[in-house]
Amino acid sequence: MFLGFIKGTLTSTIGMTISCVIGYYVGLKAGRPTIGKFVGEEELARLERLTDRFRYWAIAMTRSLPVLGEAAVIFAGMSRMPIRRFMLVSELSTLGLSAVYAAAGAFSANLDSFLIAFLVSIGISALGILIVARSEKRTDAVAQAEV
């Protein structure tokens, strides 16, 4: 909001990229038992289902979601997702998300109101939750049909 569109997008993208790299390496080095203690087995199982079905798109789908987005990044490292593909998908989704947030912030600044930026950030998370929830329902339906 205070940096404008270009600087806001760059700042957000750089910060989110650094956190993705750190999260990936935490997952790579810590492994499932350690991560399971922090994230919980239920979240790990959820991420496994998403990753099995959507592979690299699971990173992009969860990027805007609090906790699940970070857990997906850690899971990518833990499951030894190839780093080049991980970085490509996470960087593109991070850039897009950062641009949307920065645009909403810049627009809000022009209106002298925080409301638009707040509503966009909530809306993006809600949309991400909806996409993940629908994807999980489809995955569960496919799993039940196979049994």
ABEGO torsion letter per residue (X at the ends): XAAEAAAAAAAAAAAAAAAAAAAAAAAAAAEAAAAAAAAEAAAAAAAAAAAAAAEAAAAAAAAABBGAAAAAAAAAAAAGBBAAAAAAAAAAAAAAAAAAAAAAAAAAAAAGBAAAAAAAAAAAAAAAAAAAAAAAAAAAAAAAAAX
